[in-house]
């Protein structure tokens, strides 16, 4: 088995912990500084949650499809290049990690909708989870962009 380089380990740690750290910091900032009751009614809150649930569910489907395509097509030039450089497992890990984050977001939205949870804590959680998922999707798109650029 080939030894994983320090750069690949650094990339994997960056991919997994950057979105969580940024989202956690944002959670505490929003929780301390936002009074949700002044600018949002429960009806508006649940409308936003339903919209986010739909968005996260769609993104989750696309990310699962992208990871499945990466796993299914093992013979292409891009996949061979990724495997030769050792980045294939990092790219797969990024997409799978994104799927896990999106699944957690979907679960959060479902719990809030069905439990009728509303308040500053849940608003701060929604904002931080949104930032987390956006960062994860951006990282996946970044890897896709880098793959395309290196192929050409």
Protein Blocks (a to p, Z undefined) as FASTA:
>chain_A
ZZddfklmmmmmmmmmmmmmmmmmmmmmmmmmpcfklmocfklmmmmmmmmmmmmmmmmm
mmmmmmmmmmmmmmbmklmmmmmnopmmmmmmmmmmmmmmmmmmmmmmmmmmmnopacjk
lmmmmmmmmmmmmmmmmmmmmmmmmmmmmmZZ
